């Protein structure tokens, strides 16, 4: 994650464009501008025009957006060996991910994932509940909070405990705000392949420098303080910290916002949770006793998947997808935001209906992939689901969330609520059965 990476793709990109046969400086410019203005609206517009496999010019390259599950599965599983990350976007992401397993390809990526995977385990359920109780003790009754920021900070604290054995609560808000900045910067940089260097006339530049500095400092402190074996994999620490808290924090926020809009589902969920002795929940399989809890999380991630669009990848050889030829050098991407909202696979796709995951269904492979597919699927899926389920159970049982603003998504690098101001009201006498005794530590100060 050195500063020289910031400027590296510019001269390569300009040389390639100028040398390309038939190069047109404005080719695909309208697509780029629309993508920058509102990526979710751009994806919806492209999908409406070409609902299965959309092809278009982007500069001197051809971009393909795979929306149909068959096309998604073909690219993410069948032809996975012929895809590599698009170099300009890869160069951008290395600024904060270093050379982690996310930045590698082929055998090197698989080998590193295998080394890291055993260390990505959820903490005991009692620890998750104590951390949630400790964090919520710092929230004044009736307080107005940015729920997205609140859950991001809580999730950083949970991730610090689970992966590194550290209390990151004091620095949680700084990390969360830094990741927010980088999420905005990442959308701009990875979609265009052009970096925000020190020379770029944008207010985002000093914010980006602050965010990178903040994240690097925190990772250095984690590496120095933690005694966990995971810290041996220094290059992977930033990726693990960002990915773990972004998926958990964003999904916790989205799910509570959705439940606030659907009080009947929330009340039914509370009845289910009240019948569970949480001392008997020790592994992910035990959550089969909470079918509605799992369904609520699955439906939330269907509607608002944190990783709503795959980072662009480039074909190393020509392949056939749904009867069309995608040529060597073409750029491809998929979007769970679009595929998981397609009425062909999910009737009434914009409605929050957790019961769809309680019913028998037959959906094609590639129709639902909030954690990815194939050998590049998220290695922390099990940890994320356990953290989500137990944390959500605590927050739903102990707090009422009152919406203060309309619910709307913001498509940056990850999918977050555009506005998430809520009023948090504690539920008198509410408690999960089997809750551990109150933590002896002082309450964690909630996010501002």
VMD Tcl script that draws the C-alpha trace (Angstrom):
set ca {
  {0.00 0.00 0.00}
  {2.59 2.58 -1.06}
  {1.98 5.96 -2.67}
  {3.61 4.93 -5.96}
  {0.62 2.67 -6.62}
  {-1.61 5.73 -6.84}
  {-0.14 6.96 -10.12}
  {0.86 3.71 -11.80}
  {-2.00 3.09 -14.27}
  {-2.28 6.52 -15.86}
  {0.53 6.42 -18.41}
  {-0.24 2.78 -19.27}
  {-3.90 3.65 -19.81}
  {-3.19 6.67 -22.02}
  {-0.62 4.81 -24.10}
  {-3.06 1.94 -24.63}
  {-5.89 4.26 -25.64}
  {-3.79 6.30 -28.05}
  {-2.38 3.20 -29.69}
  {-5.71 1.42 -30.09}
  {-6.98 1.08 -33.62}
  {-10.04 3.26 -34.23}
  {-9.71 4.85 -30.77}
  {-12.36 7.45 -29.99}
  {-11.86 9.62 -26.93}
  {-15.60 9.87 -26.31}
  {-16.47 6.18 -26.83}
  {-18.64 5.07 -23.92}
  {-18.26 8.42 -22.15}
  {-21.99 8.65 -21.56}
  {-21.91 5.25 -19.87}
  {-19.03 6.28 -17.63}
  {-20.77 9.50 -16.61}
  {-24.03 7.69 -15.86}
  {-22.16 5.09 -13.82}
  {-20.48 7.80 -11.75}
  {-23.68 9.74 -11.17}
  {-25.73 6.80 -9.91}
  {-24.40 3.24 -10.35}
  {-27.67 1.64 -9.18}
  {-29.74 3.61 -11.70}
  {-27.17 2.86 -14.42}
  {-27.32 -0.88 -13.70}
  {-31.13 -0.81 -13.74}
  {-31.15 1.04 -17.07}
  {-28.69 -1.38 -18.65}
  {-30.68 -4.34 -17.33}
  {-33.93 -2.97 -18.71}
  {-32.39 -2.61 -22.18}
  {-30.59 -5.99 -22.13}
  {-31.97 -8.16 -19.30}
  {-29.72 -11.22 -19.62}
  {-26.27 -10.28 -20.93}
  {-25.60 -6.64 -21.76}
  {-22.69 -5.54 -23.96}
  {-21.45 -1.98 -24.52}
  {-18.36 0.07 -25.33}
  {-16.38 1.63 -22.48}
  {-13.50 3.59 -23.95}
  {-11.41 1.24 -26.07}
  {-12.73 -1.86 -24.29}
  {-15.98 -3.77 -24.46}
  {-17.86 -4.25 -21.19}
  {-20.29 -7.11 -20.50}
  {-22.78 -7.07 -17.60}
  {-24.08 -10.56 -16.75}
  {-27.56 -10.48 -15.17}
  {-29.10 -13.86 -16.01}
  {-28.19 -16.60 -13.49}
  {-26.87 -18.78 -16.32}
  {-24.48 -16.01 -17.38}
  {-23.51 -15.28 -13.77}
  {-22.69 -18.95 -13.11}
  {-20.82 -19.26 -16.39}
  {-18.52 -16.35 -15.56}
  {-18.06 -16.94 -11.82}
  {-17.76 -20.75 -11.93}
  {-17.50 -22.35 -15.38}
  {-15.07 -19.85 -16.93}
  {-13.54 -18.63 -13.66}
  {-10.05 -19.80 -14.68}
  {-10.14 -17.49 -17.70}
  {-10.87 -14.35 -15.68}
  {-8.48 -12.07 -13.86}
  {-9.09 -8.78 -12.14}
  {-9.02 -5.78 -14.44}
  {-5.54 -4.35 -13.88}
  {-6.48 -0.68 -13.38}
  {-9.07 -1.55 -10.71}
  {-6.65 -4.02 -9.15}
  {-4.04 -1.28 -8.90}
  {-6.56 1.01 -7.21}
  {-7.60 -1.61 -4.65}
  {-3.99 -2.39 -3.74}
  {-3.78 1.05 -2.17}
  {-5.72 -0.21 0.86}
  {-5.75 -4.01 0.40}
  {-2.03 -4.35 -0.25}
  {-1.25 -7.72 -1.83}
  {-3.80 -9.76 0.09}
  {-5.49 -12.94 -1.17}
  {-8.18 -10.71 -2.73}
  {-5.57 -9.19 -5.02}
  {-4.13 -12.49 -6.21}
  {-5.20 -14.88 -8.92}
  {-5.08 -18.59 -9.63}
  {-3.10 -20.99 -7.47}
  {-1.53 -18.17 -5.42}
  {-4.97 -16.89 -4.41}
  {-6.27 -20.36 -3.55}
  {-3.17 -21.17 -1.50}
  {-3.39 -17.95 0.50}
  {-7.12 -18.39 1.11}
  {-6.47 -21.87 2.49}
  {-3.91 -20.45 4.90}
  {-6.21 -17.70 6.12}
  {-9.54 -19.58 6.22}
  {-8.91 -21.61 9.44}
  {-8.40 -18.36 11.36}
  {-11.70 -16.81 10.23}
  {-13.96 -18.23 12.91}
  {-16.82 -16.60 14.82}
  {-16.34 -15.96 18.53}
  {-18.48 -17.85 21.07}
  {-22.12 -16.78 21.13}
  {-21.74 -15.53 24.70}
  {-18.93 -13.19 23.57}
  {-21.05 -11.76 20.75}
  {-23.92 -11.08 23.15}
  {-21.62 -9.47 25.72}
  {-20.08 -7.21 23.06}
  {-23.53 -6.20 21.81}
  {-24.66 -5.48 25.37}
  {-21.50 -3.53 26.11}
  {-21.87 -1.42 22.97}
  {-25.57 -0.74 23.44}
  {-24.94 0.40 27.02}
  {-23.32 3.49 25.55}
  {-26.51 4.53 23.69}
  {-28.79 6.88 25.61}
  {-32.48 5.90 25.55}
  {-34.26 7.73 22.74}
  {-30.97 8.83 21.18}
  {-30.84 9.80 17.50}
  {-28.15 7.85 15.70}
  {-26.84 7.13 12.23}
  {-27.68 3.42 12.32}
  {-25.28 2.61 9.47}
  {-22.36 4.19 11.32}
  {-23.49 2.69 14.63}
  {-23.58 -0.85 13.26}
  {-20.30 -0.35 11.40}
  {-18.58 0.68 14.63}
  {-20.13 -2.20 16.57}
  {-19.05 -4.65 13.84}
  {-15.47 -3.36 13.91}
  {-15.42 -4.03 17.64}
  {-16.79 -7.52 17.03}
  {-14.28 -8.19 14.23}
  {-11.39 -6.98 16.35}
  {-12.36 -9.41 19.09}
  {-13.07 -12.34 16.79}
  {-10.07 -12.14 14.46}
  {-7.39 -10.37 16.46}
  {-8.35 -10.74 20.13}
  {-8.25 -6.94 20.51}
  {-10.62 -4.26 21.75}
  {-10.93 -1.84 18.82}
  {-13.84 0.13 20.29}
  {-11.76 3.29 20.87}
  {-10.78 3.50 17.20}
  {-13.94 1.96 15.70}
  {-15.49 5.23 14.56}
  {-12.28 6.44 12.88}
  {-11.97 3.13 11.02}
  {-15.64 3.20 9.98}
  {-15.40 6.76 8.66}
  {-12.17 5.96 6.82}
  {-13.81 2.97 5.13}
  {-16.74 5.20 4.12}
  {-14.37 7.57 2.36}
  {-12.52 4.75 0.63}
  {-15.83 3.23 -0.49}
  {-16.70 6.48 -2.27}
  {-13.21 6.80 -3.74}
  {-13.15 3.15 -4.81}
  {-16.28 3.52 -6.93}
  {-14.74 6.42 -8.83}
  {-11.32 4.85 -9.25}
  {-12.22 1.24 -10.06}
  {-14.95 2.16 -12.54}
  {-12.69 4.52 -14.50}
  {-9.29 2.98 -13.83}
  {-7.96 6.47 -13.03}
  {-6.63 7.27 -9.54}
  {-7.22 10.28 -7.35}
  {-3.58 11.31 -7.01}
  {-2.31 14.33 -5.11}
  {-2.70 16.40 -8.27}
  {-6.39 15.66 -8.83}
  {-8.64 18.73 -8.24}
  {-11.17 17.09 -5.95}
  {-12.21 17.46 -2.32}
  {-11.98 13.67 -2.11}
  {-8.17 13.75 -2.42}
  {-7.32 15.00 1.09}
  {-10.07 12.78 2.50}
  {-8.59 9.80 0.70}
  {-5.12 10.54 2.09}
  {-6.57 10.79 5.61}
  {-8.50 7.54 5.18}
  {-5.47 5.62 3.89}
  {-3.30 6.99 6.68}
  {-5.92 6.08 9.30}
  {-6.33 2.55 8.01}
  {-2.58 1.94 7.72}
  {-2.02 3.16 11.27}
  {-4.73 0.87 12.64}
  {-3.41 -2.15 10.76}
  {0.11 -1.51 12.05}
  {-1.25 -1.35 15.60}
  {-3.21 -4.57 15.13}
  {-0.12 -6.34 13.80}
  {1.95 -5.12 16.77}
  {-0.60 -5.79 19.53}
  {-2.35 -8.98 18.48}
  {-0.95 -12.35 19.49}
  {-3.26 -14.29 17.17}
  {-1.61 -16.47 14.45}
  {-3.59 -14.55 11.83}
  {-1.31 -11.53 12.19}
  {1.45 -13.52 10.46}
  {-0.50 -12.84 7.27}
  {0.21 -9.11 7.44}
  {-0.87 -8.41 3.86}
  {-4.36 -9.80 4.56}
  {-5.21 -7.82 7.70}
  {-6.69 -4.75 6.00}
  {-8.83 -6.89 3.69}
  {-10.15 -8.99 6.58}
  {-10.92 -6.00 8.79}
  {-12.70 -4.06 6.03}
  {-14.59 -7.00 4.55}
  {-15.73 -8.45 7.87}
  {-17.11 -5.23 9.28}
  {-18.56 -3.96 6.01}
  {-20.67 -7.06 5.36}
  {-21.79 -7.47 8.97}
  {-22.29 -3.78 9.73}
  {-24.16 -2.96 6.52}
  {-26.44 -6.00 6.80}
  {-27.24 -5.30 10.46}
  {-28.21 -1.74 9.53}
  {-30.28 -2.72 6.49}
  {-32.08 -5.51 8.34}
  {-33.09 -3.34 11.29}
  {-34.26 -0.60 8.93}
  {-36.39 -3.13 7.03}
  {-37.84 -4.57 10.23}
  {-38.73 -1.06 11.38}
  {-40.75 -0.74 8.17}
  {-42.40 -4.13 8.75}
  {-43.40 -4.35 12.44}
  {-45.50 -7.51 11.92}
  {-42.40 -9.42 10.73}
  {-40.37 -7.91 13.58}
  {-42.90 -9.02 16.21}
  {-43.05 -12.56 14.79}
  {-39.26 -12.69 14.83}
  {-39.18 -11.55 18.46}
  {-41.56 -14.37 19.39}
  {-39.24 -16.88 17.71}
  {-36.15 -15.47 19.42}
  {-37.83 -15.51 22.84}
  {-38.30 -19.28 22.54}
  {-34.59 -20.00 22.04}
  {-32.16 -20.71 24.88}
  {-29.06 -19.00 23.52}
  {-26.80 -21.00 25.82}
  {-27.54 -23.96 23.55}
  {-26.48 -22.14 20.39}
  {-22.82 -22.96 19.85}
  {-22.44 -23.40 16.09}
  {-24.03 -22.22 12.85}
  {-26.10 -25.39 12.49}
  {-27.88 -24.60 15.76}
  {-29.53 -21.61 14.06}
  {-31.78 -24.07 12.24}
  {-33.99 -23.59 15.28}
  {-34.40 -19.95 14.19}
  {-35.73 -20.33 10.63}
  {-37.31 -16.88 10.48}
  {-34.11 -15.25 11.75}
  {-32.14 -16.85 8.93}
  {-34.84 -15.98 6.40}
  {-34.90 -12.32 7.50}
  {-31.13 -12.06 7.04}
  {-31.27 -13.82 3.66}
  {-34.06 -11.55 2.44}
  {-32.23 -8.45 3.65}
  {-29.11 -9.52 1.76}
  {-31.23 -10.26 -1.32}
  {-32.64 -6.74 -1.36}
  {-29.51 -4.93 -0.19}
  {-26.37 -7.03 -0.79}
  {-23.35 -5.11 0.59}
  {-21.19 -6.28 -2.34}
  {-23.79 -5.29 -4.92}
  {-21.53 -5.49 -8.00}
  {-18.47 -7.57 -8.73}
  {-15.23 -5.67 -9.25}
  {-14.59 -5.69 -13.04}
  {-12.64 -8.63 -14.38}
  {-10.96 -9.19 -17.74}
  {-11.09 -12.25 -19.96}
  {-7.78 -13.92 -20.76}
  {-9.35 -15.93 -23.58}
  {-12.57 -15.88 -25.62}
  {-15.53 -17.77 -24.13}
  {-19.13 -18.54 -25.03}
  {-21.83 -17.32 -22.63}
  {-25.51 -17.84 -23.44}
  {-24.72 -18.22 -27.13}
  {-22.67 -15.04 -27.37}
  {-18.91 -14.72 -27.80}
  {-17.05 -12.70 -25.20}
  {-13.61 -11.99 -26.58}
  {-10.20 -12.04 -24.98}
  {-9.57 -8.67 -23.32}
  {-13.26 -7.88 -22.76}
  {-14.26 -6.60 -19.31}
  {-17.03 -8.43 -17.43}
  {-19.01 -7.73 -14.27}
  {-22.03 -9.16 -12.44}
  {-24.45 -7.49 -10.06}
  {-26.30 -9.25 -7.23}
  {-28.32 -6.03 -6.85}
  {-29.90 -6.65 -10.28}
  {-30.05 -10.44 -10.44}
  {-31.54 -10.80 -6.96}
  {-34.26 -8.26 -7.82}
  {-35.36 -10.00 -11.02}
  {-39.02 -11.04 -10.90}
  {-38.23 -14.18 -12.90}
  {-36.42 -15.63 -9.90}
  {-37.99 -13.66 -7.04}
  {-41.70 -12.77 -7.46}
  {-42.59 -9.33 -6.09}
  {-38.86 -8.60 -6.12}
  {-38.87 -5.19 -4.40}
  {-40.97 -6.36 -1.46}
  {-39.48 -7.52 1.85}
  {-40.85 -11.07 2.10}
  {-38.65 -13.29 4.31}
  {-41.14 -16.13 3.90}
  {-39.80 -16.71 0.37}
  {-36.77 -18.34 2.04}
  {-38.99 -20.54 4.20}
  {-40.84 -22.01 1.22}
  {-39.72 -24.75 -1.13}
  {-38.28 -23.13 -4.21}
  {-36.27 -23.94 -7.28}
  {-33.99 -21.17 -8.39}
  {-31.19 -21.57 -10.91}
  {-27.60 -21.46 -9.73}
  {-26.44 -17.88 -9.91}
  {-29.77 -16.33 -8.92}
  {-28.72 -15.61 -5.31}
  {-25.09 -14.86 -4.43}
  {-24.67 -12.22 -1.68}
  {-21.33 -13.81 -0.70}
  {-20.20 -14.62 -4.24}
  {-19.91 -17.97 -6.04}
  {-17.27 -20.55 -6.78}
  {-13.71 -20.60 -5.50}
  {-13.69 -16.81 -5.00}
  {-16.71 -16.77 -2.70}
  {-16.19 -14.99 0.62}
  {-14.03 -17.20 2.89}
  {-15.71 -15.70 5.97}
  {-19.31 -16.60 5.09}
  {-19.76 -18.85 8.12}
  {-18.36 -16.26 10.51}
  {-20.47 -13.51 8.95}
  {-23.71 -15.50 9.25}
  {-23.07 -16.38 12.90}
  {-22.11 -12.81 13.80}
  {-25.15 -11.48 11.94}
  {-27.65 -13.90 13.45}
  {-26.60 -13.53 17.08}
  {-26.04 -9.77 16.86}
  {-29.37 -9.19 15.12}
  {-31.14 -11.31 17.74}
  {-29.74 -9.05 20.47}
  {-30.51 -5.74 18.78}
  {-34.01 -6.75 17.70}
  {-34.94 -8.02 21.17}
  {-33.52 -5.08 23.12}
  {-34.20 -2.05 20.91}
  {-37.00 -0.46 18.92}
  {-35.81 1.42 15.83}
  {-37.88 4.42 14.75}
  {-37.18 5.65 11.23}
  {-36.60 9.40 10.88}
  {-35.85 9.45 7.13}
  {-37.00 7.58 4.01}
  {-35.07 4.42 3.25}
  {-32.88 4.70 0.13}
  {-29.67 2.93 -0.99}
  {-26.36 4.56 -1.88}
  {-24.29 2.58 -4.35}
  {-20.66 3.31 -3.61}
  {-18.13 0.47 -3.54}
  {-20.47 -1.24 -1.07}
  {-24.22 -0.73 -0.75}
  {-25.11 1.46 2.22}
  {-28.18 3.43 3.31}
  {-28.12 6.93 1.87}
  {-29.60 8.26 5.12}
  {-29.93 6.15 8.24}
  {-30.91 8.56 11.01}
  {-33.06 6.67 13.52}
  {-34.26 6.98 17.09}
  {-33.21 4.07 19.30}
  {-35.63 3.25 22.10}
  {-34.79 0.46 24.58}
  {-37.47 -2.17 25.20}
  {-38.30 -2.34 28.88}
  {-37.67 -5.76 30.40}
  {-36.61 -7.35 27.12}
  {-33.93 -10.02 27.29}
  {-32.81 -12.97 25.22}
  {-33.22 -16.28 27.10}
  {-29.81 -17.57 28.14}
  {-28.14 -14.16 27.93}
  {-24.77 -14.19 29.73}
  {-24.34 -12.10 32.84}
  {-23.68 -8.41 32.18}
  {-20.13 -7.64 31.19}
  {-18.03 -6.14 33.93}
  {-16.32 -3.67 31.60}
  {-17.45 -0.10 31.23}
  {-19.93 0.70 28.49}
  {-18.52 1.40 25.06}
  {-19.19 4.97 23.88}
  {-21.56 4.81 20.92}
  {-20.76 6.43 17.59}
  {-21.40 10.13 17.36}
}
mol new
graphics top color blue
foreach p $ca { graphics top sphere $p radius 0.5 }
foreach p [lrange $ca 0 end-1] q [lrange $ca 1 end] { graphics top cylinder $p $q radius 0.2 }
display resetview
